[in-house]
């Protein structure tokens, strides 16, 4: 952005431009940013523990659409809460399921991890050295020339170091997603959190970002509940979001806090999951009230560099807890990025009946919510037309496509129009300068848009072709009435 403020147009290429923050927005008026929450699947939960070896809770799913395998694949956490909260150690292990549609899941019985008289189970990883495996993140890597490393997993577990067991974050590899082997002799990172330790690649700065919790720097006592001064209401730091960076996946920076609760928040951010989407980073984070039952809900934030984060201004939940008595009335949290299915996004999440403070959280499982692609936040206008002016950018393509929401079907005045504007000359005596549209691409030329579409081509008097403007600096000016605009992108067709 520094060069932009020095006078240069932005270079946005052909990436989708979400309208969640002001990165691409020069100005807007009579518009409201509105959160677009996903719809929960009516037959949730889609996966529950129903095998004797799954412990007390099936949670923290990681789902991918594996094109080479031909199915949706899920690796999920099995969690024996009865042992973990009674001092017996936290036995976490990894279960596996697969699906044709991402909704109905099967748990295949596999060799390798027998359990209490059951010779075959759907367990695919249980840690090493008698310890547990948790905080799992799985991804396919078809570019790796070694067939034994086609699948990779980030996992928190234990490794021996001298006469003690050292816990940290490790990399495991697999030829098929079933048989896993730790990579190397050491952790990739000795530091870890007891929540997800999530890794994402920053393609702009060519670095890895690992999201975790920061070092707990308590003012008194060994932890926030220890004397002197410990007890409910006195703790002042625990669950926040920190990041560590690495260029080589070997050497990692010191964890630095990037987000903590403010005056409008609950006391804790329990866990987060970060993913790359539309030229930026998005975060699903859990706002948790650890002092009052440990309930949490999923909220959303965005960032251009993965370091400076902008939370949605109202702090309303992106995915709320269910009603009292529902299976997900206590906690909702996400542990994997949305999975694209046509024009929809599948959002998998963990839900429990109660908050964390009762130990088990009650009956829980894995749920599913749906939203359409790009539809996180919309720029919404009412009866009076609203306007959005983008920042100046170099147009690199020949088509303009929009993601538009039509939610006010009873109104007569429903429309979006867009014009392509050139940079105005500075006025000699005041700031009012005319910003002319490029010929043939004015609001008057634009064909009215009155549709709910995720990928709608814009035309001006029937013409969608922007080739005449390719390579030129442009602004887009949108006029919106009783509709919503989620995103736009320039394409090459």
SULGIRA-V451145 format. One record per helix or strand of 2 or more residues. SS is the DSSP state (a for helix, b for strand). FROM is the first residue (numbers start at 1). LEN is the number of residues. If there is no record, write none. Layout:
ss	from	len
SS	FROM	LEN
SS	FROM	LEN
This chain:
ss	from	len
a	2	4
b	17	2
b	25	5
b	32	4
b	39	2
a	52	3
b	57	10
b	71	9
a	81	4
b	92	8
b	123	3
b	134	7
a	147	3
b	151	11
b	164	11
b	181	2
b	198	5
b	207	6
b	241	6
b	256	4
b	268	10
b	280	10
b	295	9
b	310	2
b	331	3
b	339	3
b	344	9
a	356	3
b	364	9
b	377	4
b	386	5
b	393	2
b	399	7
b	415	7
b	453	5
a	467	3
b	473	9
b	484	8
